[in-house]
Amino acid sequence: QLQVVESGGGLVQPGGSLKLSCIVTGDTAAYYSIAWFRQAPGKGREGVSCISSSDSSTYYADSAKGRFTTSRDNAKNTGFLQMLSLKPEDTGVYYCAAGILDCHEATMFRVTEYDYWGQGTQVTVTS
């Protein structure tokens, strides 16, 4: 059974940075696309980024473009989300999700595209 576990969240001031990690166990991470979602208090889960399994193509939500970078290290079965220039509106629980399909712009931020989810890691941006 595939499992994903996020880590790296924390409390940071506006303008700061964090790097989240997503470790995949139970199967080879290279077979899966890895997406990051976040959920702010009282709001729905929204997609942030996606990195494809086939060629590591990356995709971002408009809110993440230019500030966030997703990557993967298949040798370590790990995906990453580097977040720079953080804003208070980036606050929320960040979830890693793994799916067997490549990222596709039309569907990659649908929660139903992913079969495996982590428990989430809290990111709080505040002064």
DRENSE-102803 format. One record per residue: residue in three letters; x, y, z of N, C-alpha, C, O in turn; residue number from 1. Coordinates in nm, 3 decimals. Example, Ala and Ser with C-alpha at 12.3 -4.5 7.8 and 13.67 -1.06 7.14 Angstrom:
R  type     n.px     n.py     n.pz    ca.px    ca.py    ca.pz     c.px     c.py     c.pz     o.px     o.py     o.pz  seq
R   ALA    1.319   -0.569    0.780    1.230   -0.450    0.780    1.320   -0.330    0.780    1.424   -0.332    0.846    1
R   SER    1.285   -0.225    0.708    1.367   -0.106    0.714    1.290    0.003    0.787    1.341    0.114    0.804    2
This chain:
R  type     n.px     n.py     n.pz    ca.px    ca.py    ca.pz     c.px     c.py     c.pz     o.px     o.py     o.pz  seq
R   GLN    0.085   -0.118    0.000    0.000    0.000    0.000    0.089    0.124    0.000    0.176    0.141    0.086    1
R   LEU    0.065    0.209   -0.099    0.144    0.332   -0.108    0.105    0.427    0.005   -0.013    0.441    0.038    2
R   GLN    0.204    0.489    0.062    0.179    0.592    0.163    0.264    0.714    0.131    0.374    0.702    0.078    3
R   VAL    0.211    0.831    0.164    0.286    0.954    0.147    0.285    1.030    0.279    0.183    1.035    0.348    4
R   VAL    0.398    1.087    0.312    0.412    1.159    0.438    0.481    1.292    0.411    0.591    1.297    0.357    5
R   GLU    0.413    1.401    0.451    0.471    1.533    0.433    0.547    1.576    0.557    0.522    1.528    0.668    6
R   SER    0.641    1.665    0.536    0.712    1.727    0.648    0.765    1.862    0.601    0.767    1.892    0.482    7
R   GLY    0.809    1.942    0.697    0.874    2.068    0.663    0.793    2.193    0.689    0.842    2.304    0.670    8
R   GLY    0.669    2.177    0.732    0.589    2.294    0.762    0.639    2.368    0.885    0.728    2.320    0.956    9
R   GLY    0.583    2.485    0.909    0.624    2.562    1.025    0.569    2.702    1.024    0.482    2.737    0.943   10
R   LEU    0.622    2.781    1.115    0.582    2.921    1.129    0.691    3.007    1.068    0.809    2.992    1.101   11
R   VAL    0.652    3.099    0.981    0.749    3.183    0.913    0.692    3.323    0.896    0.570    3.341    0.886   12
R   GLN    0.779    3.421    0.892    0.735    3.558    0.870    0.710    3.584    0.721    0.766    3.516    0.636   13
R   PRO    0.628    3.682    0.691    0.609    3.718    0.550    0.742    3.747    0.483    0.829    3.813    0.540   14
R   GLY    0.757    3.697    0.360    0.883    3.710    0.289    0.979    3.596    0.313    1.081    3.586    0.245   15
R   GLY    0.946    3.511    0.408    1.033    3.399    0.440    1.014    3.281    0.345    0.939    3.290    0.247   16
R   SER    1.082    3.172    0.375    1.077    3.056    0.288    1.065    2.928    0.370    1.102    2.923    0.487   17
R   LEU    1.012    2.826    0.307    1.003    2.692    0.363    1.019    2.592    0.250    0.988    2.621    0.134   18
R   LYS    1.069    2.474    0.285    1.076    2.366    0.187    1.005    2.244    0.245    1.046    2.189    0.347   19
R   LEU    0.901    2.205    0.177    0.823    2.088    0.218    0.876    1.963    0.147    0.922    1.969    0.033   20
R   SER    0.868    1.852    0.217    0.908    1.724    0.159    0.792    1.627    0.163    0.706    1.634    0.250   21
R   CYS    0.790    1.537    0.067    0.686    1.434    0.058    0.756    1.302    0.031    0.806    1.278   -0.079   22
R   ILE    0.758    1.217    0.130    0.824    1.087    0.116    0.720    0.982    0.079    0.616    0.970    0.144   23
R   VAL    0.750    0.907   -0.025    0.661    0.802   -0.074    0.717    0.667   -0.032    0.834    0.638   -0.054   24
R   THR    0.633    0.585    0.028    0.674    0.451    0.067    0.574    0.349    0.016    0.459    0.383   -0.012   25
R   GLY    0.617    0.227    0.004    0.529    0.119   -0.039    0.531    0.092   -0.187    0.475   -0.007   -0.233   26
R   ASP    0.595    0.180   -0.263    0.609    0.161   -0.407    0.715    0.259   -0.456    0.768    0.338   -0.378   27
R   THR    0.745    0.254   -0.582    0.847    0.340   -0.640    0.786    0.475   -0.675    0.693    0.483   -0.755   28
R   ALA    0.839    0.580   -0.616    0.782    0.713   -0.637    0.785    0.754   -0.782    0.701    0.833   -0.826   29
R   ALA    0.882    0.703   -0.857    0.897    0.743   -0.997    0.773    0.710   -1.080    0.752    0.770   -1.186   30
R   TYR    0.692    0.617   -1.033    0.571    0.578   -1.108    0.457    0.678   -1.093    0.357    0.669   -1.164   31
R   TYR    0.471    0.771   -1.000    0.359    0.856   -0.962    0.387    1.003   -0.986    0.498    1.051   -0.963   32
R   SER    0.286    1.073   -1.032    0.291    1.218   -1.030    0.266    1.263   -0.887    0.192    1.199   -0.812   33
R   ILE    0.328    1.373   -0.850    0.314    1.425   -0.715    0.259    1.566   -0.722    0.314    1.653   -0.788   34
R   ALA    0.150    1.586   -0.653    0.087    1.718   -0.648    0.086    1.770   -0.506    0.084    1.694   -0.409   35
R   TRP    0.088    1.901   -0.495    0.073    1.967   -0.366   -0.058    2.047   -0.367   -0.090    2.117   -0.462   36
R   PHE   -0.131    2.033   -0.260   -0.254    2.107   -0.237   -0.240    2.180   -0.104   -0.153    2.149   -0.022   37
R   ARG   -0.327    2.277   -0.085   -0.332    2.342    0.046   -0.477    2.373    0.079   -0.564    2.385   -0.007   38
R   GLN   -0.499    2.386    0.209   -0.633    2.416    0.258   -0.623    2.518    0.369   -0.566    2.491    0.475   39
R   ALA   -0.679    2.635    0.344   -0.682    2.740    0.445   -0.804    2.718    0.534   -0.900    2.653    0.493   40
R   PRO   -0.801    2.771    0.656   -0.916    2.755    0.746   -1.045    2.802    0.681   -1.052    2.914    0.629   41
R   GLY   -1.146    2.716    0.685   -1.276    2.753    0.632   -1.287    2.750    0.481   -1.390    2.791    0.426   42
R   LYS   -1.184    2.703    0.413   -1.186    2.701    0.267   -1.164    2.559    0.215   -1.126    2.469    0.289   43
R   GLY   -1.190    2.542    0.088   -1.170    2.413    0.026   -1.024    2.387   -0.008   -0.940    2.477    0.002   44
R   ARG   -0.995    2.266   -0.046   -0.858    2.228   -0.081   -0.829    2.275   -0.223   -0.905    2.248   -0.315   45
R   GLU   -0.718    2.346   -0.239   -0.682    2.399   -0.370   -0.546    2.348   -0.413   -0.455    2.332   -0.332   46
R   GLY   -0.534    2.324   -0.542   -0.407    2.277   -0.598   -0.303    2.386   -0.602   -0.334    2.503   -0.627   47
R   VAL   -0.180    2.347   -0.578   -0.067    2.440   -0.578    0.031    2.407   -0.690    0.073    2.495   -0.766   48
R   SER    0.068    2.280   -0.701    0.167    2.241   -0.802    0.151    2.093   -0.834    0.087    2.017   -0.762   49
R   CYS    0.212    2.056   -0.946    0.212    1.915   -0.988    0.340    1.888   -1.064    0.386    1.971   -1.142   50
R   ILE    0.398    1.770   -1.041    0.514    1.728   -1.118    0.487    1.589   -1.172    0.455    1.497   -1.097   51
R   SER    0.501    1.575   -1.302    0.465    1.451   -1.368    0.566    1.339   -1.341    0.683    1.364   -1.313   52
R   SER    0.517    1.217   -1.349    0.604    1.101   -1.331    0.687    1.073   -1.456    0.802    1.031   -1.445   53
R   SER    0.630    1.096   -1.575    0.697    1.052   -1.697    0.821    1.135   -1.731    0.923    1.080   -1.770   54
R   ASP    0.810    1.268   -1.715    0.921    1.354   -1.758    0.950    1.467   -1.662    1.027    1.558   -1.693   55
R   SER    0.889    1.462   -1.545    0.908    1.564   -1.441    0.867    1.704   -1.487    0.921    1.804   -1.437   56
R   SER    0.774    1.713   -1.581    0.719    1.843   -1.617    0.648    1.901   -1.495    0.586    1.828   -1.417   57
R   THR    0.658    2.031   -1.479    0.599    2.095   -1.361    0.491    2.195   -1.400    0.495    2.256   -1.507   58
R   TYR    0.394    2.208   -1.312    0.281    2.296   -1.334    0.247    2.363   -1.202    0.265    2.306   -1.095   59
R   TYR    0.197    2.487   -1.213    0.169    2.563   -1.092    0.038    2.637   -1.102   -0.005    2.678   -1.210   60
R   ALA   -0.026    2.653   -0.987   -0.139    2.745   -0.978   -0.086    2.888   -0.993    0.031    2.915   -0.963   61
R   ASP   -0.171    2.976   -1.039   -0.128    3.115   -1.057   -0.072    3.174   -0.928    0.022    3.254   -0.932   62
R   SER   -0.129    3.136   -0.816   -0.084    3.189   -0.687    0.057    3.145   -0.651    0.121    3.205   -0.565   63
R   ALA    0.104    3.039   -0.715    0.236    2.983   -0.683    0.344    3.019   -0.785    0.463    3.009   -0.756   64
R   LYS    0.304    3.059   -0.901    0.401    3.086   -1.008    0.499    3.195   -0.968    0.460    3.301   -0.917   65
R   GLY    0.626    3.168   -0.992    0.731    3.265   -0.962    0.780    3.261   -0.819    0.883    3.321   -0.788   66
R   ARG    0.707    3.193   -0.731    0.749    3.187   -0.589    0.775    3.045   -0.542    0.862    3.022   -0.458   67
R   PHE    0.701    2.949   -0.595    0.712    2.809   -0.552    0.778    2.727   -0.662    0.760    2.753   -0.781   68
R   THR    0.855    2.627   -0.620    0.917    2.534   -0.714    0.897    2.393   -0.663    0.933    2.361   -0.549   69
R   THR    0.841    2.308   -0.748    0.827    2.168   -0.711    0.934    2.086   -0.783    0.971    2.116   -0.896   70
R   SER    0.982    1.984   -0.717    1.086    1.899   -0.774    1.070    1.759   -0.715    0.985    1.735   -0.629   71
R   ARG    1.152    1.669   -0.763    1.147    1.532   -0.710    1.285    1.469   -0.718    1.366    1.503   -0.804   72
R   ASP    1.310    1.378   -0.627    1.431    1.297   -0.627    1.386    1.153   -0.622    1.361    1.098   -0.515   73
R   ASN    1.375    1.092   -0.738    1.322    0.956   -0.743    1.411    0.856   -0.671    1.363    0.755   -0.620   74
R   ALA    1.539    0.882   -0.667    1.630    0.791   -0.595    1.597    0.787   -0.446    1.622    0.687   -0.378   75
R   LYS    1.541    0.898   -0.397    1.505    0.904   -0.255    1.355    0.892   -0.234    1.306    0.907   -0.121   76
R   ASN    1.281    0.863   -0.343    1.135    0.850   -0.332    1.071    0.972   -0.266    0.981    0.958   -0.183   77
R   THR    1.119    1.089   -0.302    1.076    1.210   -0.233    1.043    1.320   -0.332    1.112    1.339   -0.432   78
R   GLY    0.936    1.391   -0.303    0.901    1.512   -0.375    0.919    1.632   -0.285    0.920    1.620   -0.163   79
R   PHE    0.934    1.748   -0.347    0.961    1.869   -0.270    0.875    1.985   -0.319    0.831    1.988   -0.434   80
R   LEU    0.852    2.080   -0.229    0.790    2.206   -0.266    0.870    2.315   -0.196    0.860    2.333   -0.075   81
R   GLN    0.949    2.388   -0.273    1.024    2.501   -0.220    0.938    2.625   -0.233    0.892    2.660   -0.342   82
R   MET    0.916    2.692   -0.121    0.829    2.810   -0.120    0.909    2.932   -0.077    0.968    2.934    0.031   83
R   LEU    0.911    3.032   -0.162    0.982    3.156   -0.135    0.883    3.272   -0.126    0.768    3.260   -0.168   84
R   SER    0.929    3.382   -0.071    0.848    3.504   -0.063    0.708    3.474   -0.011    0.608    3.516   -0.070   85
R   LEU    0.703    3.403    0.099    0.573    3.360    0.152    0.490    3.478    0.198    0.542    3.578    0.248   86
R   LYS    0.359    3.464    0.181    0.262    3.567    0.217    0.165    3.510    0.320    0.149    3.389    0.328   87
R   PRO    0.101    3.596    0.397    0.002    3.546    0.494   -0.107    3.460    0.427   -0.157    3.365    0.488   88
R   GLU   -0.142    3.492    0.305   -0.245    3.413    0.236   -0.197    3.275    0.194   -0.276    3.194    0.145   89
R   ASP   -0.069    3.246    0.212   -0.019    3.110    0.188   -0.043    3.019    0.309   -0.015    2.899    0.302   90
R   THR   -0.092    3.074    0.415   -0.118    2.996    0.536   -0.220    2.887    0.510   -0.321    2.910    0.444   91
R   GLY   -0.193    2.769    0.563   -0.287    2.658    0.551   -0.218    2.526    0.576   -0.098    2.520    0.605   92
R   VAL   -0.296    2.420    0.565   -0.240    2.285    0.573   -0.204    2.242    0.431   -0.287    2.248    0.340   93
R   TYR   -0.081    2.200    0.413   -0.032    2.158    0.282   -0.030    2.006    0.275    0.024    1.938    0.362   94
R   TYR   -0.090    1.957    0.169   -0.102    1.813    0.148   -0.025    1.770    0.024   -0.024    1.840   -0.077   95
R   CYS    0.038    1.656    0.034    0.101    1.592   -0.080    0.008    1.482   -0.128   -0.053    1.411   -0.048   96
R   ALA   -0.003    1.468   -0.259   -0.088    1.364   -0.317   -0.012    1.295   -0.430    0.063    1.359   -0.504   97
R   ALA   -0.033    1.165   -0.443    0.033    1.088   -0.548   -0.073    1.023   -0.637   -0.173    0.971   -0.589   98
R   GLY   -0.048    1.028   -0.767   -0.141    0.970   -0.862   -0.068    0.905   -0.977    0.046    0.940   -1.007   99
R   ILE   -0.133    0.810   -1.042   -0.067    0.734   -1.147   -0.068    0.804   -1.282    0.006    0.766   -1.372  100
R   LEU   -0.150    0.906   -1.296   -0.158    0.976   -1.424   -0.061    1.094   -1.425   -0.034    1.154   -1.322  101
R   ASP   -0.010    1.126   -1.542    0.071    1.246   -1.556   -0.014    1.369   -1.527   -0.136    1.367   -1.542  102
R   CYS    0.052    1.475   -1.487   -0.019    1.600   -1.464   -0.079    1.648   -1.595   -0.014    1.646   -1.700  103
R   HIS   -0.204    1.690   -1.587   -0.269    1.747   -1.704   -0.339    1.873   -1.657   -0.412    1.872   -1.559  104
R   GLU   -0.316    1.981   -1.728   -0.364    2.110   -1.679   -0.513    2.114   -1.654   -0.560    2.188   -1.566  105
R   ALA   -0.588    2.037   -1.729   -0.733    2.041   -1.713   -0.781    1.969   -1.586   -0.888    1.999   -1.535  106
R   THR   -0.700    1.877   -1.537   -0.750    1.791   -1.429   -0.658    1.780   -1.309   -0.697    1.723   -1.207  107
R   MET   -0.538    1.832   -1.319   -0.437    1.801   -1.217   -0.471    1.854   -1.079   -0.416    1.806   -0.981  108
R   PHE   -0.560    1.952   -1.070   -0.596    2.006   -0.939   -0.732    1.958   -0.890   -0.792    2.018   -0.802  109
R   ARG   -0.778    1.851   -0.948   -0.898    1.786   -0.896   -0.855    1.685   -0.789   -0.767    1.602   -0.816  110
R   VAL   -0.912    1.690   -0.673   -0.869    1.599   -0.566   -0.895    1.454   -0.605   -0.827    1.364   -0.556  111
R   THR   -0.993    1.431   -0.692   -1.027    1.295   -0.733   -0.922    1.232   -0.824   -0.928    1.112   -0.851  112
R   GLU   -0.827    1.312   -0.872   -0.722    1.259   -0.957   -0.619    1.177   -0.879   -0.537    1.107   -0.939  113
R   TYR   -0.622    1.186   -0.749   -0.516    1.127   -0.666   -0.572    1.025   -0.569   -0.671    1.049   -0.500  114
R   ASP   -0.505    0.912   -0.566   -0.551    0.803   -0.479   -0.483    0.804   -0.343   -0.533    0.743   -0.248  115
R   TYR   -0.372    0.874   -0.333   -0.293    0.865   -0.210   -0.263    1.005   -0.159   -0.214    1.091   -0.232  116
R   TRP   -0.293    1.024   -0.032   -0.278    1.155    0.030   -0.201    1.142    0.162   -0.213    1.043    0.234  117
R   GLY   -0.123    1.245    0.190   -0.060    1.252    0.321   -0.153    1.313    0.423   -0.267    1.351    0.393  118
R   GLN   -0.103    1.323    0.545   -0.184    1.375    0.655   -0.181    1.527    0.663   -0.260    1.588    0.735  119
R   GLY   -0.090    1.589    0.589   -0.081    1.734    0.585    0.023    1.789    0.680    0.054    1.728    0.782  120
R   THR    0.076    1.904    0.645    0.171    1.975    0.731    0.131    2.123    0.733    0.101    2.182    0.629  121
R   GLN    0.132    2.180    0.852    0.082    2.317    0.870    0.189    2.418    0.830    0.304    2.408    0.871  122
R   VAL    0.147    2.515    0.750    0.231    2.629    0.717    0.158    2.755    0.764    0.044    2.779    0.726  123
R   THR    0.225    2.832    0.846    0.167    2.955    0.898    0.261    3.071    0.868    0.377    3.071    0.908  124
R   VAL    0.208    3.169    0.796    0.287    3.287    0.760    0.227    3.407    0.832    0.116    3.450    0.801  125
R   THR    0.300    3.458    0.927    0.249    3.569    1.007    0.365    3.648    1.067    0.472    3.594    1.094  126
R   SER    0.340    3.775    1.087    0.440    3.859    1.151    0.418    3.866    1.301    0.493    3.933    1.372  127
